[in-house]
Amino acid sequence: MIEGGSLRAWLGLGWMGLAVLGCGIETAGEGGSEPAAAAREMAPDFTLERLQGGSVTLSDLRGKTVIIDFWATWCPPCEFQVPELNAFYEAHAASGRVEVLGVSVDTDGPEVVGEWTDDKGVRYPILMGDEDLAKRFGALGFPTLVIVAPDGTIDSRHVGLIERAQLEEALARQRAPESSAT
């Protein structure tokens, strides 16, 4: 039998593992980023309803770097992603060159998602998606973050938690061709 302190330690390790790896869809993927391929694939287009009203079509965002965070209210690590994405969103919202989108895969509807986002203080736009769309983007677990380059190709995927510094590095990769072209 595990004593109280030991049980808390084991449970803590379990939560840390979930935070790093994320919550699985069907197959839990390992935490980390997928390297950018030499010939990148086009991001699947979508039109999704915004939690705040209206809709967003991915192809309408061409010319911008788009950060798409696939997440769910039932995924504990997804909560830890919010402050990093809030900080990144606020740092780049005024530039007009970067868009941050949270795509909820919840099936309980916008009311549940709205309560969760209000409670967690989400400040970036939230779209209502589903697991099928997440899978089309290569998501193996949640959170999965996909970075779409300004040309509409998938730059990279990251399963599990990601820090703002990693997002800034990805954004710098997108800007590197601009600065070398001048």
CORPE-V983713 format. One line per field, one symbol per residue. burial: 1 if it has 9 or more other ideal C-beta (glycine too) atoms within 8 Angstrom, else 0. Layout:
BEGIN
burial->???
END
This chain:
BEGIN
burial->00000010010000100111111110001010000000010010000101100001110010011111111110111101110111111001000001111111110000011101100001011111100011101111111111111101111111111101011101101100000000
END
